[in-house]
Amino acid sequence: MEKQQFKAESQRLLDLMINSIYTHKEIFLREIISNASDAIDKLAYTALTDDKVGINRDEFAITITRDPENRTLTVSDNGIGMSKEEMIENLGTIAKSGSLGFKQAMEKNEDIDIIGQFGVGFYSAFMVASSITVISRKYGEDKAWKWVSDGADGYTIEETEKDAPGTDVIMTLKADTEDEKYSEYLEEYEIRSLIRKYSDYIRYPIKMEVTKSRPVEEPKDENAEGEENKAPKYESYTEMETLNSMVPIWQRDKKDVTEEEYETFYRDKFFDYNKPLRTIHYNVEGNVSFKALLYIPGKAPYDFYTKDYKRGLQLYSSGVLIMDNCEDLLPEHFRFVRGVVDSQDLSLNISREMLQHNRQLTIIARNIEKKIKSELKAMLENDREKYEEFYAAFGRQLKYGTVSDYGAHKEATQDLLLFYSHKQGKLVSLKEYVDAMAEGQEKIYFAPGENKERLSKLPQVETLTKKGYDVLLFTEDVDEFVPQTLMTYMEKPFCNVSTEDLGLQTEEEKKQAEEKAEEMKGLLTFVKETLGDQVKEVKLSSELGSHPVCMTPAEGMSFEMEKYMKRANPEFAFPVGRVLELNPEHEAVQAMQKAMTEDPEKAKDYAKLLCYQAQLMAELPLDDPYAYTELVCRLMK
């Protein structure tokens, strides 16, 4: 029996596939089982036109046999089998796959689902096996053949005996080392776990003899003391058991799946014991076909807003798990969604672990994004209570998604955002805000700060409220970035009441304000000289309503943004200049002006006190709280 060499370009290629392509050794079992499923599919298809096959569809199965003593793990199928020539062609030629050719020939038949496409999965077994023996008999032939290889040195083929068509893949596992415990792949629990993880939805039963226990019935001795309290005895026995589910829930028709089944699947698959807020189960047929089962969780995981959280959907190809967290299928702004996607149309690369970033994958991802958006929008419009429950958990993520990548995804998220309306006293969408705008209002006003109660008392908010205008109250760090990214919504510009001109003055009012400022120029100079570097500028304002003063930033950055930058990156944060605005109509400002001539020192105290007041209203820290306390006490004498 002559040893033959592999038909690949070099032994180096086989070594690469064995040692480099796959990142997890456990993948080998998935690959071998998938090959077995392909072989059964081929014979099942043959049986449609050949009465001589003699096997009913429910008789097809994949069997796993463990032999810890001899360190062998065998995967057997009653599929189509291989001839000697096919063994040489498929097992002796690296990256040659009979499944791919068969799939191409039969691609019009919807009942055939061939998993393997590139013919390299078989060689993954060499990651855990020191040698592999394949015994196979092709359907329609009397002879069986044995293929044996210990890796890159080549292989041998000889005639052997086999009672029925099918294939046995016998893997002799490597010896354990300090770093690798290959014997774990002979343990019942580990095999069960791997099948549940990777091959649970293979359409044929995967069977294995498992050890179970049962109570032993013993004759009772009524005369014996304590017989009723005697602990029961158990005996061990073995039984052939089907390890996989076979039919995934997403392959079933929606009308045949109960809400309880959806929830049970969600809990078991994603280890979340809270009910999902929404279940999205749909199929897409077309140039790219796929099935998806998506869930919108009810609560955010504890690590959701951390770098440790893994986003992505579980990706299957014909029921075989390809990737646990496929990030390419789920955009960052919808990272909270959990679920599975299954497609026969995905092109897989040589390792079957990494997807080619091809057109099909892109189309699926775009479809999923549109579907999630439409479902969230439907929830917003038709089930507001549930949507606000969702928004409490994941609203911040939608805001992050809006501002990320310089607003590249804002079209997908802007209609889903909610902010608190000062006028309406509840959360509103941007569309709801614009639709409810008062006559004459041309801007979307917002006020950033730490809490709604304080923001509602801002002088600018008070002024706008008197005009009948609404103000959105921003209380999260990310909120202020949203209008900076959107710029406008429904052609309405955003306006930060703390940093921008409210646009309420007519040209005549502006002219009167300029004349007033000129008239009170002496007071403005006096206050600026008194406060020194505490403020960058002192000016008059006609938009303060009942308040004597307010503090506004000199530059475009708001005080809230200043605080955020200090927290995010203290090293590069810089203070925003302060502008003290005075209300010339307020009695406190008029009293300070009067004191300038009657008691200049008291006027200075008034100026300092009003500056402190403005800082407090703007939620700015006082540089010297003790000086403020002493000043108040002095003025109270």
Secondary structure as GFF3:
##gff-version 3
##sequence-region A 1 637
A	DSSP	alpha_helix	11	16	.	.	.	ID=ss1
A	DSSP	pi_helix	17	21	.	.	.	ID=ss2
A	DSSP	alpha_helix	27	47	.	.	.	ID=ss3
A	DSSP	three_ten_helix	51	53	.	.	.	ID=ss4
A	DSSP	three_ten_helix	57	59	.	.	.	ID=ss5
A	DSSP	beta_strand	62	67	.	.	.	ID=ss6
A	DSSP	beta_strand	72	77	.	.	.	ID=ss7
A	DSSP	alpha_helix	84	90	.	.	.	ID=ss8
A	DSSP	alpha_helix	98	105	.	.	.	ID=ss9
A	DSSP	three_ten_helix	121	127	.	.	.	ID=ss10
A	DSSP	beta_strand	129	137	.	.	.	ID=ss11
A	DSSP	beta_strand	144	149	.	.	.	ID=ss12
A	DSSP	beta_strand	155	160	.	.	.	ID=ss13
A	DSSP	beta_strand	166	173	.	.	.	ID=ss14
A	DSSP	three_ten_helix	182	186	.	.	.	ID=ss15
A	DSSP	alpha_helix	188	198	.	.	.	ID=ss16
A	DSSP	beta_strand	206	216	.	.	.	ID=ss17
A	DSSP	three_ten_helix	227	229	.	.	.	ID=ss18
A	DSSP	beta_strand	233	242	.	.	.	ID=ss19
A	DSSP	three_ten_helix	249	251	.	.	.	ID=ss20
A	DSSP	three_ten_helix	254	256	.	.	.	ID=ss21
A	DSSP	alpha_helix	259	270	.	.	.	ID=ss22
A	DSSP	beta_strand	278	284	.	.	.	ID=ss23
A	DSSP	beta_strand	290	296	.	.	.	ID=ss24
A	DSSP	beta_strand	313	317	.	.	.	ID=ss25
A	DSSP	beta_strand	320	326	.	.	.	ID=ss26
A	DSSP	three_ten_helix	327	329	.	.	.	ID=ss27
A	DSSP	three_ten_helix	332	334	.	.	.	ID=ss28
A	DSSP	beta_strand	338	342	.	.	.	ID=ss29
A	DSSP	alpha_helix	359	382	.	.	.	ID=ss30
A	DSSP	alpha_helix	384	403	.	.	.	ID=ss31
A	DSSP	three_ten_helix	404	407	.	.	.	ID=ss32
A	DSSP	alpha_helix	410	413	.	.	.	ID=ss33
A	DSSP	three_ten_helix	414	416	.	.	.	ID=ss34
A	DSSP	beta_strand	418	421	.	.	.	ID=ss35
A	DSSP	beta_strand	426	429	.	.	.	ID=ss36
A	DSSP	alpha_helix	430	435	.	.	.	ID=ss37
A	DSSP	beta_strand	444	448	.	.	.	ID=ss38
A	DSSP	alpha_helix	452	455	.	.	.	ID=ss39
A	DSSP	alpha_helix	459	466	.	.	.	ID=ss40
A	DSSP	beta_strand	471	474	.	.	.	ID=ss41
A	DSSP	alpha_helix	481	486	.	.	.	ID=ss42
A	DSSP	beta_strand	488	489	.	.	.	ID=ss43
A	DSSP	beta_strand	492	496	.	.	.	ID=ss44
A	DSSP	alpha_helix	507	519	.	.	.	ID=ss45
A	DSSP	alpha_helix	521	531	.	.	.	ID=ss46
A	DSSP	three_ten_helix	532	534	.	.	.	ID=ss47
A	DSSP	beta_strand	537	540	.	.	.	ID=ss48
A	DSSP	beta_strand	549	553	.	.	.	ID=ss49
A	DSSP	alpha_helix	559	568	.	.	.	ID=ss50
A	DSSP	three_ten_helix	570	572	.	.	.	ID=ss51
A	DSSP	beta_strand	578	582	.	.	.	ID=ss52
A	DSSP	alpha_helix	587	598	.	.	.	ID=ss53
A	DSSP	alpha_helix	600	617	.	.	.	ID=ss54
A	DSSP	alpha_helix	625	636	.	.	.	ID=ss55
###
